[in-house]
């Protein structure tokens, strides 16, 4: 089935390479933030998370895709050749106080 799915990208991966499992041949459409409800003890509160949305064939086998997440003003780590990455998009957190930029490794 062809559909759009969302996949969470960990904010702990900012400044580092990270990986996401997507169906083979998935087309990444965009990145953004979305609030999810989190339960801490007996309290439920919203928490903003970083996601990517992709057009996928859910029947395809999964493949690991490499991403790079950088905050505005963060230095690119030395071993990363940015010419090998394709820019996906920018996402804004905490009422635009934090801004993250996401790239995908070109296969």
DSSP file (Angstrom, degrees, kcal/mol; ACC not computed):
  #  RESIDUE AA STRUCTURE BP1 BP2  ACC     N-H-->O    O-->H-N    N-H-->O    O-->H-N    TCO  KAPPA ALPHA  PHI   PSI    X-CA   Y-CA   Z-CA
    1    1 A X              0   0    0      0, 0.0    57,-2.7     0, 0.0     2,-0.5   0.000 360.0 360.0 360.0 132.2    0.0    0.0    0.0
    2    2 A X  E     +A   57   0A   0     55,-0.2     2,-0.3    56,-0.1    55,-0.2  -0.798 360.0 135.0 -90.2 126.2    1.3    3.5   -0.9
    3    3 A X  E     -A   56   0A   0     53,-2.4    53,-3.2    -2,-0.5     2,-0.5  -0.951  55.9 -96.1-158.2 172.1    0.8    6.0    1.9
    4    4 A X  E     +A   55   0A   0     -2,-0.3     2,-0.3    51,-0.2    51,-0.2  -0.903  41.8 179.7-100.9 125.9    2.5    8.8    3.8
    5    5 A X  E     -A   54   0A   0     49,-2.4    49,-2.6    -2,-0.5     2,-0.4  -0.845  19.2-135.3-119.1 158.4    4.0    7.7    7.2
    6    6 A X  E     -A   53   0A   0     -2,-0.3     2,-0.4    47,-0.2    47,-0.2  -0.897  14.6-165.6-114.7 150.1    5.9    9.7    9.8
    7    7 A X  E     -A   52   0A   0     45,-2.7    45,-2.5    -2,-0.4     2,-0.2  -0.999  20.4-123.0-135.5 132.2    9.1    8.7   11.6
    8    8 A X  E     -A   51   0A   0     -2,-0.4     2,-0.5    43,-0.2    43,-0.3  -0.539  16.3-157.5 -78.9 139.9   10.5   10.2   14.7
    9    9 A X  E     -A   50   0A   0     41,-3.1    41,-0.6    -2,-0.2     2,-0.2  -0.979  26.2-119.1-113.2 126.2   14.1   11.6   14.6
   10   10 A X    >   -     0   0    0     -2,-0.5     3,-1.5     1,-0.2    39,-0.0  -0.448   7.5-146.7 -69.3 130.7   15.7   11.8   18.1
   11   11 A X  G >  S+     0   0    0      1,-0.3     3,-1.4    -2,-0.2    -1,-0.2   0.684  97.1  72.4 -68.2 -15.4   16.7   15.3   19.2
   12   12 A X  G 3  S+     0   0    0      1,-0.3    -1,-0.3     3,-0.0    -2,-0.1   0.655  86.7  66.2 -70.1 -13.5   19.6   13.6   21.0
   13   13 A X  G X   +     0   0    0     -3,-1.5     3,-2.5     2,-0.1    56,-0.5   0.387  68.6 133.7 -88.8   3.8   21.1   13.1   17.6
   14   14 A X  B <  S+c   69   0B   0     -3,-1.4    56,-0.2     1,-0.3     3,-0.1  -0.340  77.8  14.9 -58.7 129.3   21.6   16.8   16.9
   15   15 A X  T 3  S+     0   0    0     54,-5.2     2,-0.3     1,-0.3    -1,-0.3   0.406 118.9  83.8  86.9  -1.3   25.1   17.3   15.5
   16   16 A X  S <  S-     0   0    0     -3,-2.5    53,-1.3    53,-0.4    -1,-0.3  -0.839  86.4 -95.8-129.1 163.8   25.5   13.6   14.8
   17   17 A X  E     -D   68   0B   0     -2,-0.3     2,-0.3    51,-0.2    51,-0.2  -0.580  46.0-179.1 -72.4 143.8   24.7   11.0   12.2
   18   18 A X  E     -D   67   0B   0     49,-2.7    49,-3.4    -2,-0.2     2,-0.4  -0.915  15.1-136.7-139.8 167.1   21.5    9.2   13.0
   19   19 A X  E     -D   66   0B   0     -2,-0.3     2,-0.4    47,-0.2    47,-0.2  -0.950  11.7-170.5-132.1 147.4   19.6    6.4   11.2
   20   20 A X  E     -D   65   0B   0     45,-2.1    45,-2.7    -2,-0.4     2,-0.7  -0.998  23.6-128.5-136.6 140.5   16.0    5.7   10.5
   21   21 A X  E     +D   64   0B   0     -2,-0.4     2,-0.3    43,-0.2    43,-0.2  -0.800  37.9 167.7 -90.6 117.4   14.4    2.5    9.1
   22   22 A X  E     -D   63   0B   0     41,-2.7    41,-3.2    -2,-0.7     3,-0.1  -0.915  42.8 -92.8-125.4 153.1   12.2    3.2    6.1
   23   23 A X  E >   -D   62   0B   0     -2,-0.3     3,-1.8    39,-0.3    39,-0.3  -0.377  62.0 -84.6 -59.3 144.9   10.6    1.0    3.5
   24   24 A X  T 3  S+     0   0    0     37,-3.1    33,-0.4     1,-0.3    -1,-0.1  -0.206 114.8  15.6 -53.2 139.5   12.9    0.6    0.5
   25   25 A X  T 3  S+     0   0    0      1,-0.2    -1,-0.3    -3,-0.1    -2,-0.1   0.600  86.0 163.2  68.9  15.2   12.5    3.4   -2.1
   26   26 A X    <   -     0   0    0     -3,-1.8     2,-0.7    31,-0.1    -1,-0.2  -0.372  33.5-138.3 -61.6 141.2   10.7    5.7    0.4
   27   27 A X  E     -B   55   0A   0     28,-2.5    28,-2.8    -2,-0.0     2,-0.4  -0.912  11.9-138.0-105.8 112.5   10.6    9.3   -0.7
   28   28 A X  E     -B   54   0A   0     -2,-0.7    26,-0.3    26,-0.2     3,-0.1  -0.553  22.6-178.3 -70.6 126.3   11.3   11.7    2.2
   29   29 A X  E     -     0   0A   0     24,-3.0     2,-0.3    -2,-0.4    25,-0.2   0.877  51.5 -37.8 -94.4 -46.5    8.8   14.6    1.8
   30   30 A X  E     -B   53   0A   0     23,-1.3    23,-2.5    59,-0.1    -1,-0.3  -0.979  45.0-122.0-167.8 171.2    9.7   16.9    4.7
   31   31 A X  E     +B   52   0A   0     -2,-0.3     2,-0.3    21,-0.2    21,-0.2  -0.908  39.2 137.6-123.2 157.0   10.7   17.3    8.3
   32   32 A X  E     -B   51   0A   0     19,-2.2    19,-3.0    -2,-0.3     2,-0.3  -0.977  44.6 -89.5-176.0-179.0    8.9   19.2   11.1
   33   33 A X  E     +B   50   0A   0     -2,-0.3     2,-0.3    17,-0.2    17,-0.2  -0.798  31.2 180.0-110.2 154.9    7.8   19.1   14.7
   34   34 A X  E     -B   49   0A   0     15,-1.8    15,-2.2    -2,-0.3     2,-0.3  -0.978  27.1-120.0-150.9 141.0    4.7   17.8   16.2
   35   35 A X  E     -B   48   0A   0     -2,-0.3     2,-0.3    13,-0.2    13,-0.2  -0.643  28.7-173.1 -82.6 138.0    3.4   17.6   19.8
   36   36 A X  E     -B   47   0A   0     11,-2.4    11,-2.6    -2,-0.3     2,-0.5  -0.922  28.7-110.0-124.2 154.1    2.8   14.3   21.3
   37   37 A X  E     -B   46   0A   0     -2,-0.3     2,-0.4     9,-0.2     9,-0.2  -0.742  35.2-170.5 -88.0 129.5    1.2   13.5   24.7
   38   38 A X  E     -B   45   0A   0      7,-3.0     7,-2.7    -2,-0.5     2,-0.6  -0.956  14.5-141.6-121.9 136.4    3.7   12.1   27.2
   39   39 A X  E     -B   44   0A   0     -2,-0.4     2,-0.6     5,-0.2     5,-0.2  -0.880  16.4-178.2-101.6 122.6    2.7   10.7   30.6
   40   40 A X  E >   -B   43   0A   0      3,-3.3     3,-2.1    -2,-0.6     2,-0.5  -0.939  69.7 -49.4-117.5 105.2    5.1   11.4   33.5
   41   41 A X  T 3  S-     0   0    0     -2,-0.6    -2,-0.0     1,-0.3     0, 0.0  -0.583 123.4 -24.3  66.8-118.5    3.8    9.7   36.6
   42   42 A X  T 3  S+     0   0    0     -2,-0.5     2,-0.4    -3,-0.1    -1,-0.3   0.397 120.9  94.8-103.9   0.8    0.2   10.7   36.7
   43   43 A X  E <   - B   0  40A   0     -3,-2.1    -3,-3.3     2,-0.0     2,-0.5  -0.804  57.4-158.3-100.4 132.3    0.6   13.9   34.7
   44   44 A X  E     + B   0  39A   0     -2,-0.4     2,-0.3    -5,-0.2    -5,-0.2  -0.929  22.4 165.1-106.3 128.6    0.0   14.0   30.9
   45   45 A X  E     - B   0  38A   0     -7,-2.7    -7,-3.0    -2,-0.5     2,-0.2  -0.972  38.4-101.7-141.6 155.3    1.7   16.9   29.1
   46   46 A X  E     - B   0  37A   0     -2,-0.3     2,-0.4    -9,-0.2    -9,-0.2  -0.522  32.9-169.4 -76.5 145.6    2.5   17.8   25.5
   47   47 A X  E     - B   0  36A   0    -11,-2.6   -11,-2.4    -2,-0.2     2,-0.3  -0.995  19.8-128.9-136.2 128.4    6.1   17.3   24.3
   48   48 A X  E     - B   0  35A   0     -2,-0.4     2,-0.3   -13,-0.2   -13,-0.2  -0.607  31.3-175.3 -80.2 133.0    7.4   18.6   21.0
   49   49 A X  E     - B   0  34A   0    -15,-2.2   -15,-1.8    -2,-0.3     2,-0.5  -0.890  25.6-118.4-128.9 157.4    9.2   16.0   18.8
   50   50 A X  E     +AB   9  33A   0    -41,-0.6   -41,-3.1    -2,-0.3     2,-0.3  -0.837  39.6 171.0 -97.0 129.2   11.1   16.0   15.5
   51   51 A X  E     -AB   8  32A   0    -19,-3.0   -19,-2.2    -2,-0.5     2,-0.4  -0.900  25.3-147.7-131.9 159.5    9.6   13.9   12.7
   52   52 A X  E     -AB   7  31A   0    -45,-2.5   -45,-2.7    -2,-0.3     2,-0.4  -0.966  14.7-146.4-121.4 149.9   10.1   13.2    9.0
   53   53 A X  E     -AB   6  30A   0    -23,-2.5   -24,-3.0    -2,-0.4   -23,-1.3  -0.933  20.4-178.6-113.8 138.6    7.3   12.3    6.7
   54   54 A X  E     -AB   5  28A   0    -49,-2.6   -49,-2.4    -2,-0.4     2,-0.6  -0.985  32.0-124.2-139.6 146.5    7.8   10.0    3.7
   55   55 A X  E     +AB   4  27A   0    -28,-2.8   -28,-2.5    -2,-0.3     2,-0.3  -0.822  49.7 173.0 -86.1 120.2    5.8    8.5    0.9
   56   56 A X  E     -A    3   0A   0    -53,-3.2   -53,-2.4    -2,-0.6     2,-0.7  -0.878  45.4-130.9-132.8 157.6    6.2    4.8    1.3
   57   57 A X  E >   -A    2   0A   0    -33,-0.4     3,-2.3    -2,-0.3   -55,-0.2  -0.944  25.5-157.5-101.7 106.0    5.1    1.4    0.0
   58   58 A X  T 3  S+     0   0    0    -57,-2.7   -56,-0.1    -2,-0.7    -1,-0.1   0.624  88.2  60.8 -65.4 -12.0    4.3   -0.2    3.4
   59   59 A X  T 3  S+     0   0    0    -58,-0.2    -1,-0.3     2,-0.1     2,-0.1   0.543  84.8 100.0 -89.1  -7.8    4.8   -3.7    1.8
   60   60 A X  S <  S-     0   0    0     -3,-2.3     2,-0.0   -59,-0.2   -35,-0.0  -0.439  84.4-100.1 -77.4 151.4    8.4   -3.0    0.8
   61   61 A X        -     0   0    0    -38,-0.1   -37,-3.1    -2,-0.1     2,-0.1  -0.362  45.0-103.8 -66.2 152.2   11.3   -4.4    3.0
   62   62 A X  E     -D   23   0B   0    -39,-0.3     2,-0.3   -41,-0.1   -39,-0.3  -0.452  35.5-171.0 -79.0 149.9   12.9   -1.9    5.4
   63   63 A X  E     -D   22   0B   0    -41,-3.2   -41,-2.7    -2,-0.1     2,-0.4  -0.985  25.7-114.0-138.5 149.3   16.2   -0.3    4.7
   64   64 A X  E     -D   21   0B   0     -2,-0.3     2,-0.4   -43,-0.2   -43,-0.2  -0.714  29.8-165.4 -87.9 128.7   18.4    1.9    7.0
   65   65 A X  E     -D   20   0B   0    -45,-2.7   -45,-2.1    -2,-0.4     2,-0.4  -0.929  14.3-133.0-115.7 138.2   18.8    5.5    5.9
   66   66 A X  E     -D   19   0B   0     -2,-0.4    39,-2.6   -47,-0.2     2,-0.3  -0.771  25.9-178.1 -94.7 130.7   21.5    7.9    7.3
   67   67 A X  E     -DE  18 104B   0    -49,-3.4   -49,-2.7    -2,-0.4     2,-0.4  -0.848  17.4-149.9-121.5 159.4   20.5   11.4    8.4
   68   68 A X  E     -DE  17 103B   0     35,-2.3    35,-2.4    -2,-0.3     2,-0.5  -0.998  10.9-165.6-129.3 127.0   22.4   14.3    9.8
   69   69 A X  E     +cE  14 102B   0    -53,-1.3   -54,-5.2   -56,-0.5   -53,-0.4  -0.962  11.0 177.2-116.9 123.2   20.7   16.8   12.1
   70   70 A X  E     - E   0 101B   0     31,-2.7    31,-3.1    -2,-0.5     2,-0.2  -0.978  22.0-136.8-127.4 138.7   22.4   20.1   12.8
   71   71 A X  E >   - E   0 100B   0     -2,-0.4     3,-2.3    29,-0.2    29,-0.2  -0.586  44.7 -84.7 -83.9 154.4   21.2   23.1   14.9
   72   72 A X  T 3  S+     0   0    0     27,-2.0    27,-0.1     1,-0.3    -1,-0.1  -0.394 119.1  16.1 -58.1 130.4   21.6   26.6   13.6
   73   73 A X  T 3  S+     0   0    0      1,-0.3    -1,-0.3    -2,-0.1     2,-0.3   0.347  94.5 131.6  86.1  -6.3   25.2   27.7   14.5
   74   74 A X    <   -     0   0    0     -3,-2.3    -1,-0.3     1,-0.1     2,-0.2  -0.592  60.3-116.4 -80.4 141.1   26.4   24.2   15.2
   75   75 A X        -     0   0    0     -2,-0.3     2,-0.4    -3,-0.1    -4,-0.1  -0.530  24.6-116.5 -77.1 140.4   29.7   23.2   13.6
   76   76 A X        -     0   0    0     -2,-0.2    -1,-0.1     1,-0.1   -60,-0.1  -0.631  39.2-107.7 -74.3 129.8   29.6   20.3   11.1
   77   77 A X    >   -     0   0    0     -2,-0.4     3,-2.0   -62,-0.3    -1,-0.1  -0.310  29.1-115.4 -63.1 144.6   31.7   17.5   12.5
   78   78 A X  T 3  S+     0   0    0      1,-0.3    -1,-0.1     3,-0.0    -2,-0.1   0.798 108.6  54.9 -53.8 -41.3   35.0   17.1   10.6
   79   79 A X  T 3  S+     0   0    0      2,-0.1     2,-0.6     0, 0.0    -1,-0.3   0.511  86.3  98.7 -78.3  -0.7   34.5   13.7    9.1
   80   80 A X    <   -     0   0    0     -3,-2.0     2,-0.9     2,-0.0     3,-0.1  -0.772  58.6-158.3 -92.1 121.5   31.2   14.7    7.4
   81   81 A X    >   -     0   0    0     -2,-0.6     3,-2.4     1,-0.1     4,-0.1  -0.859   5.1-160.0 -94.7 103.8   31.5   15.6    3.7
   82   82 A X  G >  S+     0   0    0     -2,-0.9     3,-1.5     1,-0.3    -1,-0.1   0.684  84.5  72.9 -63.3 -17.6   28.4   17.7    3.2
   83   83 A X  G 3  S+     0   0    0      1,-0.3    -1,-0.3    -3,-0.1    -3,-0.0   0.676  91.8  58.7 -68.4 -15.1   28.6   17.2   -0.6
   84   84 A X  G <  S+     0   0    0     -3,-2.4    22,-3.3    21,-0.0     2,-0.3   0.386  97.6  77.8 -92.9   3.2   27.4   13.6    0.1
   85   85 A X  E <   -F  105   0B   0     -3,-1.5     2,-0.5    20,-0.3    20,-0.2  -0.871  66.6-145.0-117.9 147.8   24.2   14.8    1.8
   86   86 A X  E     -F  104   0B   0     18,-3.3    18,-2.7    -2,-0.3     2,-0.2  -0.941  27.4-119.3-109.5 128.5   20.9   16.1    0.4
   87   87 A X  E     +F  103   0B   0     -2,-0.5    16,-0.3    16,-0.2     3,-0.1  -0.463  31.3 177.4 -66.8 131.6   19.1   18.8    2.3
   88   88 A X  E     -     0   0B   0     14,-3.1     2,-0.3     1,-0.3   -57,-0.2   0.819  48.4 -73.6-101.0 -47.9   15.6   17.7    3.5
   89   89 A X  E     -F  102   0B   0     13,-1.5    13,-2.8   -59,-0.1     2,-0.4  -0.987  35.8 -90.0 169.6-179.2   14.4   20.6    5.5
   90   90 A X  E     -F  101   0B   0     -2,-0.3     2,-0.4    11,-0.2    11,-0.2  -0.942  27.8-163.1-123.8 141.2   14.3   22.8    8.6
   91   91 A X  E     -F  100   0B   0      9,-2.9     9,-2.7    -2,-0.4     2,-0.4  -0.969  10.2-142.0-128.5 144.1   12.2   22.4   11.7
   92   92 A X  E     -F   99   0B   0     -2,-0.4     2,-0.3     7,-0.2     7,-0.2  -0.901  18.6-170.4-111.0 130.6   11.4   24.9   14.4
   93   93 A X  E  >> +F   98   0B   0      5,-3.5     5,-1.6    -2,-0.4     4,-1.1  -0.779  58.9  14.8-115.5 158.8   11.2   24.0   18.1
   94   94 A X  T >45S-     0   0    0     -2,-0.3     3,-1.1     1,-0.3    -1,-0.2   0.880 135.8 -43.4  49.0  56.6   10.1   25.7   21.3
   95   95 A X  T 345S-     0   0    0      1,-0.2    -1,-0.3    -3,-0.2    -2,-0.1   0.884 113.6 -53.1  55.7  44.1    8.3   28.6   19.6
   96   96 A X  T 345S+     0   0    0     -3,-0.2    -1,-0.2     2,-0.2    -2,-0.2   0.583 111.3 117.3  71.6  14.8   11.1   29.1   17.1
   97   97 A X  T <<5S+     0   0    0     -4,-1.1     2,-0.4    -3,-1.1    -3,-0.2   0.887  76.3  42.4 -75.8 -39.7   13.8   29.3   19.8
   98   98 A X  E   <S- F   0  93B   0     -5,-1.6    -5,-3.5   -27,-0.0     2,-0.4  -0.913  71.5-169.9-109.8 134.3   15.6   26.1   18.5
   99   99 A X  E     - F   0  92B   0     -2,-0.4   -27,-2.0    -7,-0.2     2,-0.4  -0.989   2.2-169.7-127.9 125.4   16.0   25.5   14.8
  100  100 A X  E     -EF  71  91B   0     -9,-2.7    -9,-2.9    -2,-0.4     2,-0.4  -0.909   7.2-156.6-117.6 143.1   17.2   22.2   13.4
  101  101 A X  E     -EF  70  90B   0    -31,-3.1   -31,-2.7    -2,-0.4     2,-0.4  -0.948  11.3-155.3-119.4 137.1   18.3   21.4    9.8
  102  102 A X  E     -EF  69  89B   0    -13,-2.8   -14,-3.1    -2,-0.4   -13,-1.5  -0.944  11.7-179.8-123.9 134.0   18.1   17.8    8.4
  103  103 A X  E     -EF  68  87B   0    -35,-2.4   -35,-2.3    -2,-0.4     2,-0.4  -0.898  16.1-142.7-124.0 155.3   20.1   16.2    5.6
  104  104 A X  E     -EF  67  86B   0    -18,-2.7   -18,-3.3    -2,-0.3   -37,-0.2  -0.963  26.2-111.6-118.7 139.2   20.1   12.6    4.1
  105  105 A X  E     - F   0  85B   0    -39,-2.6     2,-0.5    -2,-0.4   -20,-0.3  -0.494  33.6-125.0 -64.3 130.4   23.1   10.7    2.9
  106  106 A X              0   0    0    -22,-3.3    -1,-0.1    -2,-0.2   -23,-0.0  -0.692 360.0 360.0 -80.8 124.3   22.9   10.3   -0.9
  107  107 A X              0   0    0     -2,-0.5    -1,-0.1     0, 0.0   -22,-0.1   0.480 360.0 360.0 -75.1 360.0   23.2    6.7   -1.8
